[in-house]
Amino acid sequence: MILYTMMPQELIYPDTTQAELPKQKMMQYNGISMLVEENEYNQQQIVRILSTDPQHYLDEKYYPGQILS
């Protein structure tokens, strides 16, 4: 791909090796696969549900932002 721009390369392709990435990981919780992130209190917070079952998305017990016990 060729980009015709006057912007420096560092702005278009930022260096991801130095950026602090969130502590996200995939896990299974009660049979539901999800992406969770560890917060400052070492608790797991749901970022995204990765299941293919539509019933998992309709379950009110699991939603993004919820902290798992």
C-alpha positions in Angstrom: 0.0 0.0 0.0 1.3 3.4 -0.9 0.3 6.4 1.2 0.7 9.9 -0.3 0.9 12.1 2.8 3.1 14.7 4.4 2.6 13.2 7.9 5.6 11.5 9.5 5.7 7.7 9.5 5.6 7.7 13.3 2.1 9.2 13.3 0.7 6.8 10.8 2.4 3.6 12.2 2.9 4.2 15.9 5.4 2.0 17.7 3.4 -0.6 19.6 6.3 -2.2 21.3 6.6 0.7 23.8 2.9 1.3 24.3 1.5 -0.2 27.5 -1.2 -2.7 26.5 -4.1 -3.5 28.8 -3.9 -6.8 30.8 -6.5 -8.6 28.7 -6.9 -12.4 28.4 -9.4 -14.9 27.2 -11.0 -17.2 29.7 -14.0 -19.5 30.2 -16.4 -18.6 33.0 -19.4 -20.9 33.6 -19.0 -22.3 30.1 -19.0 -18.8 28.4 -15.8 -17.7 26.6 -15.0 -14.1 27.2 -12.3 -11.5 27.1 -11.5 -10.1 30.5 -9.2 -7.4 31.8 -7.5 -7.2 35.2 -8.1 -4.0 37.1 -6.0 -2.3 39.8 -7.6 -4.5 42.5 -6.6 -7.8 40.7 -10.3 -8.4 39.8 -11.4 -9.7 36.4 -13.7 -7.3 34.5 -15.6 -8.4 31.4 -14.5 -6.6 28.2 -16.3 -8.7 25.6 -18.2 -11.9 25.4 -16.7 -14.2 22.7 -19.4 -17.0 22.7 -21.3 -17.9 19.6 -24.4 -18.8 21.6 -27.0 -16.0 21.4 -28.3 -17.0 24.8 -25.0 -16.0 26.4 -25.5 -12.4 25.2 -29.1 -12.3 26.6 -28.0 -13.5 30.0 -28.2 -10.5 32.4 -25.5 -11.9 34.7 -22.7 -11.3 32.1 -22.3 -7.9 30.5 -19.2 -5.8 29.6 -18.0 -3.9 32.6 -19.1 -6.5 35.1 -16.6 -7.7 37.7 -16.4 -11.4 38.1 -16.2 -12.8 41.6 
